[in-house]
């Protein structure tokens, strides 16, 4: 389960789709990780006026959910935004931030999809394979498949169906609030994916590791952009 080294991100969209098809056979869709002591959230934020981005990974203890570590990686984002190819846009920064982590979590949550994806290779699956880590996709909106909304109560679920197969779960993390869309990334079962996402969301719609990673990535990219514009005195 070691991470892949020397992976090429500088590819065309057509080559990117071919790479996804090649990696697909490496997916592991059953629980294959040590007892969970830490869960990390991964998110990437962008400066709207440039090609700069920042990935933040926030690592929390589990199930107590106390923040233990944060890593960040910032740089130029070269791949365009294309639905279904998010891994190629965010992957280089995610790899850099992951390499900077001290305590490596047993499970990483991604702001995106896992196998609930046109080729079954969303960013959570793709990066899980490359990093050799158990991963879960937890997205705010659906990407593919047939979706039904669950009942309004916290913890209620409904399946995401694609080609007559269950590829994810619509999960209500807060009563009466819009659900999130959970799917297996790599080395995690769907039941466990849902369990972890729900346990990590005691107060808010978005699981706390993802919510914190998003806040920190946004803060960092805004600070860098302000510095580049000269808004911050040296």
C-alpha positions as CSV (number, residue, x, y, z in Angstrom):
1,X,0.0,0.0,0.0
2,X,3.0,2.3,-0.5
3,X,2.4,5.7,-2.2
4,X,3.3,6.0,-5.9
5,X,6.3,8.1,-6.7
6,X,7.0,10.1,-9.8
7,X,3.4,10.5,-10.8
8,X,2.9,12.8,-13.8
9,X,0.4,15.6,-13.3
10,X,1.4,17.6,-16.4
11,X,-0.9,15.9,-18.9
12,X,-3.7,16.8,-21.3
13,X,-7.3,16.2,-20.3
14,X,-7.4,13.2,-22.7
15,X,-4.3,11.7,-21.1
16,X,-5.8,12.4,-17.6
17,X,-8.9,10.3,-18.4
18,X,-6.6,7.5,-19.7
19,X,-4.6,7.7,-16.4
20,X,-7.8,7.4,-14.4
21,X,-8.8,4.3,-16.3
22,X,-5.4,2.7,-15.6
23,X,-5.5,3.5,-11.9
24,X,-9.0,2.2,-11.5
25,X,-7.9,-1.4,-11.1
26,X,-5.9,-0.4,-8.0
27,X,-8.9,0.7,-6.0
28,X,-9.6,-1.1,-2.7
29,X,-13.2,-0.7,-1.6
30,X,-13.1,-2.4,1.8
31,X,-11.8,-1.3,5.1
32,X,-8.0,-1.7,5.1
33,X,-6.4,0.6,7.7
34,X,-5.3,0.6,11.3
35,X,-7.7,1.6,14.1
36,X,-8.6,5.2,13.6
37,X,-6.8,7.6,15.9
38,X,-6.7,10.6,13.6
39,X,-8.8,11.8,10.7
40,X,-7.5,14.5,8.3
41,X,-9.5,16.9,6.1
42,X,-8.1,18.1,2.7
43,X,-9.2,21.2,0.9
44,X,-7.8,23.5,-1.7
45,X,-8.6,27.2,-2.0
46,X,-7.8,29.5,-4.9
47,X,-7.0,33.2,-5.5
48,X,-9.7,34.4,-7.9
49,X,-7.3,36.9,-9.5
50,X,-4.4,34.6,-10.2
51,X,-3.4,31.0,-10.8
52,X,-2.3,30.6,-7.2
53,X,-3.8,28.0,-4.9
54,X,-3.3,26.6,-1.4
55,X,-4.0,23.1,0.0
56,X,-4.5,22.7,3.7
57,X,-4.7,19.4,5.6
58,X,-6.2,19.6,9.1
59,X,-5.6,16.5,11.3
60,X,-8.0,15.8,14.2
61,X,-8.0,13.2,16.9
62,X,-10.7,10.7,16.5
63,X,-13.4,10.5,17.8
64,X,-12.7,13.4,20.2
65,X,-12.0,15.8,17.3
66,X,-9.3,18.0,18.8
67,X,-7.0,19.7,16.2
68,X,-3.6,18.1,16.3
69,X,-1.8,19.3,13.2
70,X,-2.1,21.4,10.1
71,X,0.0,21.4,6.9
72,X,-0.2,23.8,4.0
73,X,1.3,23.9,0.5
74,X,0.8,26.8,-1.9
75,X,1.8,27.3,-5.5
76,X,0.7,27.8,-9.1
77,X,-2.3,25.7,-10.3
78,X,-1.7,24.8,-13.9
79,X,-4.5,22.3,-14.8
80,X,-7.9,23.9,-15.7
81,X,-11.1,23.2,-13.9
82,X,-12.8,20.3,-15.7
83,X,-15.6,18.3,-14.0
84,X,-14.4,14.8,-13.3
85,X,-10.7,15.8,-13.5
86,X,-10.3,17.7,-10.2
87,X,-7.5,15.4,-9.0
88,X,-5.3,16.8,-11.8
89,X,-6.0,20.4,-10.7
90,X,-5.5,19.9,-7.0
91,X,-3.3,16.8,-6.8
92,X,0.2,18.4,-6.9
93,X,-0.6,20.7,-4.0
94,X,-2.3,17.9,-2.0
95,X,0.9,15.7,-2.5
96,X,3.1,18.6,-1.2
97,X,0.9,19.2,1.9
98,X,0.7,15.5,2.6
99,X,4.5,15.2,2.5
100,X,4.7,18.0,5.2
101,X,2.4,16.2,7.7
102,X,3.8,15.2,11.0
103,X,1.2,12.7,12.3
104,X,-0.3,11.0,9.3
105,X,-4.0,10.2,9.8
106,X,-5.4,6.8,9.2
107,X,-8.2,8.3,7.1
108,X,-8.3,11.4,4.9
109,X,-11.6,13.2,4.0
110,X,-11.6,15.1,0.7
111,X,-13.9,17.9,-0.4
112,X,-14.9,16.0,-3.5
113,X,-16.0,12.6,-4.7
114,X,-14.5,9.1,-4.5
115,X,-16.1,6.3,-6.7
116,X,-19.2,8.4,-7.2
117,X,-17.7,9.7,-10.4
118,X,-18.2,9.0,-14.2
119,X,-15.1,6.8,-14.2
120,X,-15.2,5.7,-10.6
121,X,-12.1,7.8,-10.0
122,X,-12.9,11.0,-8.1
123,X,-10.2,13.0,-6.3
124,X,-10.6,11.0,-3.1
125,X,-10.0,7.7,-4.9
126,X,-7.3,9.0,-7.1
127,X,-5.2,10.6,-4.3
128,X,-5.9,7.7,-1.9
129,X,-4.2,5.4,-4.4
130,X,-1.3,7.7,-5.0
131,X,-0.7,8.5,-1.3
132,X,-1.3,4.9,-0.1
133,X,-3.9,6.2,2.3
134,X,-7.5,5.4,3.2
135,X,-9.7,8.1,1.8
136,X,-13.3,9.2,1.8
137,X,-15.1,11.7,-0.6
138,X,-17.5,14.1,1.1
139,X,-18.9,16.6,-1.4
140,X,-21.4,19.4,-1.2
141,X,-23.1,18.6,-4.5
142,X,-23.6,15.4,-6.5
143,X,-21.4,14.6,-9.6
144,X,-23.0,11.5,-11.1
145,X,-25.6,8.9,-10.5
146,X,-29.3,9.0,-9.4
147,X,-29.8,10.8,-6.1
148,X,-32.7,10.9,-3.7
149,X,-32.7,13.1,-0.6
150,X,-32.9,11.3,2.8
151,X,-35.4,12.2,5.6
152,X,-34.8,15.5,7.5
153,X,-33.3,13.8,10.6
154,X,-29.6,13.8,11.4
155,X,-28.0,10.6,10.4
156,X,-30.6,9.7,7.7
157,X,-29.3,8.4,4.4
158,X,-30.2,7.6,0.8
159,X,-28.2,5.7,-1.8
160,X,-26.5,7.2,-4.9
161,X,-27.1,4.8,-7.7
162,X,-25.1,4.6,-11.0
163,X,-25.5,1.8,-13.5
164,X,-27.7,-0.1,-11.0
165,X,-24.9,-0.1,-8.4
166,X,-24.6,1.8,-5.1
167,X,-21.7,4.2,-5.5
168,X,-22.3,6.6,-2.6
169,X,-24.6,7.8,0.0
170,X,-26.5,11.0,0.6
171,X,-26.0,11.8,4.3
172,X,-27.9,14.3,6.5
173,X,-25.4,15.5,9.0
174,X,-27.7,18.1,10.6
175,X,-31.5,18.0,11.0
176,X,-33.2,20.0,8.3
177,X,-30.0,21.1,6.6
178,X,-28.8,20.2,3.1
179,X,-27.1,16.8,3.1
180,X,-23.5,15.9,2.0
181,X,-22.6,13.3,-0.6
182,X,-20.3,10.6,0.7
183,X,-18.5,8.0,-1.3
184,X,-15.7,5.6,-0.8
185,X,-12.3,6.8,-1.9
186,X,-9.8,4.1,-1.3
187,X,-9.4,1.3,1.3
188,X,-12.7,2.2,3.0
189,X,-16.1,0.6,2.9
190,X,-19.2,2.8,2.3
191,X,-20.6,2.0,5.7
192,X,-17.4,3.1,7.4
193,X,-17.2,6.2,5.2
194,X,-20.6,7.3,6.3
195,X,-19.9,6.5,10.0
196,X,-16.7,8.6,10.0
197,X,-18.3,11.6,8.2
198,X,-21.2,11.6,10.6
199,X,-19.0,11.3,13.7
200,X,-16.8,14.2,12.4
201,X,-19.8,16.5,12.0
202,X,-21.3,16.9,15.5
203,X,-22.1,20.6,15.1
204,X,-22.0,21.6,11.4
205,X,-23.0,20.3,8.0
206,X,-19.4,19.7,6.9
207,X,-17.2,17.3,8.9
208,X,-14.9,19.3,11.2
209,X,-11.6,18.3,9.6
210,X,-12.9,19.4,6.2
211,X,-14.4,22.6,7.6
212,X,-11.2,23.5,9.3
213,X,-9.1,22.7,6.3
214,X,-11.3,24.9,4.1
215,X,-11.1,27.9,6.6
216,X,-7.3,27.6,6.8
217,X,-6.8,27.2,3.0
218,X,-8.9,30.3,2.4
219,X,-7.1,32.4,5.1
220,X,-3.7,31.4,3.7
221,X,-4.5,32.1,0.0
222,X,-6.0,35.5,0.9
223,X,-3.0,36.4,3.0
224,X,-0.6,35.5,0.2
225,X,-2.7,37.4,-2.4
226,X,-2.8,40.5,-0.2
227,X,0.9,40.3,0.3
228,X,1.5,40.0,-3.4
229,X,-0.7,43.1,-4.0
230,X,1.2,45.0,-1.3
231,X,-1.8,45.3,1.0
232,X,0.3,43.9,3.9
233,X,3.2,45.9,5.2
234,X,6.5,44.0,5.5
